[in-house]
């Protein structure tokens, strides 16, 4: 009984710690363009996308695993902060900052659950398995959809180029040809509007 109580206390401590993810704001605006979204909103959104868009994936995925992966993938940003997709300077130190954060945050959990979450996070970061590729597709597609809906607001603010978007999403086609075609159409439309730079 004492062991179960201690386990529950560790789980509660983790749940209270991850509440901080609601205060980590991203560069992407909500669809209405009124404010930037936070990491919790982003993670919820892509977890639901995982269910809805599964039919467009080129290979079978473990939906529960993908949903868990996308719900935990940004928890490290509680300590490491959000690194903007096109911030090359921030990208240089991102891995070290996030590994340190993963050690601390997942270390709050009981050992078995902490190890499982850490393994899922590492799998997501490695971007090699079908599940990780699908999770990345969702993680990249969602801000693209929000950027488009908000009139390209974040892209325009940061002077984002077509080549940057295509480079960031270069693995998307192998994960979902359907989504990739949609992405290209959105990018080209925003080039015409002037919110994405042709080069």
C-alpha positions as CSV (number, residue, x, y, z in Angstrom):
1,X,0.0,0.0,0.0
2,X,2.8,2.4,0.9
3,X,4.5,1.7,-2.5
4,X,1.3,2.6,-4.4
5,X,0.9,5.8,-2.3
6,X,4.5,6.8,-3.1
7,X,4.0,6.0,-6.8
8,X,0.8,8.1,-6.9
9,X,2.7,11.0,-5.2
10,X,5.4,10.9,-7.9
11,X,2.7,10.8,-10.6
12,X,0.9,13.8,-9.1
13,X,4.2,15.7,-8.8
14,X,4.8,15.1,-12.5
15,X,1.2,16.2,-13.4
16,X,1.7,19.4,-11.4
17,X,5.1,20.1,-12.9
18,X,3.8,19.7,-16.5
19,X,1.1,22.3,-15.8
20,X,3.9,24.7,-16.6
21,X,3.8,23.8,-20.3
22,X,0.6,26.0,-20.5
23,X,2.9,29.0,-20.0
24,X,5.4,28.1,-22.8
25,X,4.3,30.2,-25.8
26,X,5.2,29.4,-29.3
27,X,5.8,31.7,-32.4
28,X,2.6,30.4,-34.1
29,X,-0.6,32.4,-33.8
30,X,-4.0,30.9,-33.2
31,X,-6.1,30.6,-36.3
32,X,-7.8,34.0,-35.5
33,X,-4.4,35.7,-35.2
34,X,-5.2,37.3,-31.9
35,X,-2.5,35.7,-29.8
36,X,0.2,33.0,-29.9
37,X,-0.6,29.5,-28.9
38,X,1.0,27.7,-26.0
39,X,2.6,24.3,-26.0
40,X,-0.3,22.6,-24.2
41,X,-2.7,23.9,-26.9
42,X,-0.4,22.7,-29.6
43,X,0.0,19.3,-28.1
44,X,-3.7,18.8,-27.6
45,X,-4.4,19.9,-31.2
46,X,-1.9,17.5,-32.7
47,X,-3.1,14.6,-30.5
48,X,-6.6,15.1,-32.0
49,X,-5.1,15.4,-35.5
50,X,-3.4,12.1,-35.0
51,X,-6.8,10.4,-34.7
52,X,-8.4,12.4,-37.6
53,X,-5.6,12.2,-40.2
54,X,-4.4,8.6,-39.6
55,X,-6.1,7.5,-42.8
56,X,-3.7,9.7,-44.8
57,X,-0.5,8.0,-43.4
58,X,1.3,5.9,-46.0
59,X,1.9,3.1,-43.4
60,X,0.1,1.8,-40.3
61,X,0.9,3.5,-37.1
62,X,0.3,2.7,-33.4
63,X,-2.3,5.5,-32.7
64,X,-2.0,5.4,-28.8
65,X,1.8,5.5,-29.0
66,X,1.7,8.4,-31.5
67,X,-0.9,10.3,-29.3
68,X,1.3,9.8,-26.2
69,X,4.4,10.9,-28.2
70,X,2.8,14.1,-29.3
71,X,1.4,14.9,-25.9
72,X,4.8,14.6,-24.2
73,X,7.1,15.8,-27.0
74,X,7.2,19.4,-25.9
75,X,7.3,18.9,-22.1
76,X,11.1,19.5,-22.2
77,X,10.3,23.1,-23.2
78,X,9.3,23.8,-19.6
79,X,13.1,24.0,-19.0
80,X,14.5,24.4,-22.4
81,X,12.1,27.0,-23.8
82,X,10.6,26.9,-27.3
83,X,13.1,27.0,-30.2
84,X,11.5,28.6,-33.2
85,X,11.4,26.3,-36.3
86,X,13.6,28.7,-38.3
87,X,16.0,29.8,-35.5
88,X,19.4,28.4,-36.6
89,X,21.2,29.8,-33.6
90,X,18.7,28.3,-31.1
91,X,18.9,25.0,-33.0
92,X,22.6,24.7,-32.3
93,X,22.0,24.3,-28.5
94,X,18.5,22.8,-28.6
95,X,19.5,19.1,-28.2
96,X,21.7,19.8,-25.1
97,X,19.1,22.0,-23.4
98,X,16.3,19.5,-24.1
99,X,18.2,16.4,-23.0
100,X,18.9,18.1,-19.6
101,X,15.2,19.0,-19.3
102,X,14.2,15.4,-20.2
103,X,16.4,14.0,-17.5
104,X,14.8,16.3,-14.9
105,X,11.2,16.2,-16.0
106,X,10.8,12.5,-16.8
107,X,12.9,11.8,-13.7
108,X,10.0,13.0,-11.5
109,X,7.9,10.0,-12.5
110,X,8.1,6.4,-11.2
111,X,11.1,4.8,-12.9
112,X,9.1,2.6,-15.3
113,X,6.9,5.5,-16.5
114,X,9.8,7.9,-16.7
115,X,11.8,5.5,-18.8
116,X,8.8,4.9,-21.1
117,X,8.2,8.6,-21.7
118,X,12.0,9.2,-22.2
119,X,12.1,6.4,-24.8
120,X,9.1,7.8,-26.6
121,X,10.6,11.3,-26.6
122,X,13.9,9.9,-27.9
123,X,12.0,8.0,-30.6
124,X,10.3,11.2,-31.6
125,X,13.5,13.1,-31.7
126,X,15.3,10.4,-33.8
127,X,12.6,10.7,-36.5
128,X,13.2,7.2,-37.9
129,X,10.2,5.0,-37.1
130,X,6.8,5.2,-38.8
131,X,5.2,6.4,-35.6
132,X,7.8,9.1,-35.1
133,X,7.5,10.2,-38.8
134,X,3.7,10.5,-38.4
135,X,4.1,12.4,-35.1
136,X,6.5,14.8,-36.8
137,X,4.2,15.3,-39.7
138,X,1.5,16.4,-37.3
139,X,3.9,18.6,-35.4
140,X,4.9,20.4,-38.6
141,X,1.5,20.4,-40.3
142,X,-0.4,22.0,-37.4
143,X,1.6,25.3,-37.3
144,X,1.5,25.5,-41.0
145,X,-2.3,25.3,-40.9
146,X,-2.5,27.9,-38.2
147,X,-0.1,30.2,-40.1
148,X,-2.2,29.9,-43.2
149,X,-5.4,30.5,-41.2
150,X,-4.0,33.6,-39.5
151,X,-3.0,35.1,-42.9
152,X,0.6,34.0,-42.7
153,X,1.2,36.3,-39.7
154,X,4.2,34.4,-38.1
155,X,5.8,33.7,-41.5
156,X,5.6,37.4,-42.5
157,X,7.0,38.5,-39.1
158,X,10.0,36.2,-39.4
159,X,10.6,36.7,-43.1
160,X,10.2,32.9,-43.8
161,X,11.2,31.6,-47.3
162,X,9.7,28.8,-49.3
163,X,13.0,27.0,-49.2
164,X,13.0,27.0,-45.4
165,X,9.5,25.5,-45.2
166,X,10.3,22.9,-47.8
167,X,13.5,21.9,-46.0
168,X,11.8,21.6,-42.7
169,X,9.1,19.4,-44.2
170,X,11.2,17.4,-46.6
171,X,10.3,14.0,-45.0
172,X,6.6,14.7,-45.1
173,X,5.9,13.3,-48.5
174,X,7.1,9.8,-47.5
175,X,4.8,9.9,-44.5
176,X,1.7,11.2,-46.4
177,X,1.6,12.2,-50.0
178,X,-1.9,13.7,-49.5
179,X,-0.8,16.0,-46.7
180,X,2.4,17.0,-48.6
181,X,0.2,18.1,-51.6
182,X,-1.8,20.2,-49.3
183,X,1.3,21.7,-47.7
184,X,2.7,22.7,-51.2
185,X,-0.6,24.3,-52.1
186,X,-0.7,26.3,-48.9
187,X,2.9,27.5,-49.3
188,X,2.4,28.6,-52.9
189,X,-0.8,30.5,-52.0
190,X,1.1,32.3,-49.3
191,X,3.9,33.2,-51.7
192,X,1.3,34.7,-54.0
193,X,-0.1,36.7,-51.0
194,X,3.4,37.9,-50.1
195,X,3.4,36.3,-46.6
196,X,6.1,33.7,-47.6
197,X,9.2,34.8,-49.5
198,X,9.7,33.0,-52.8
199,X,13.5,33.2,-52.0
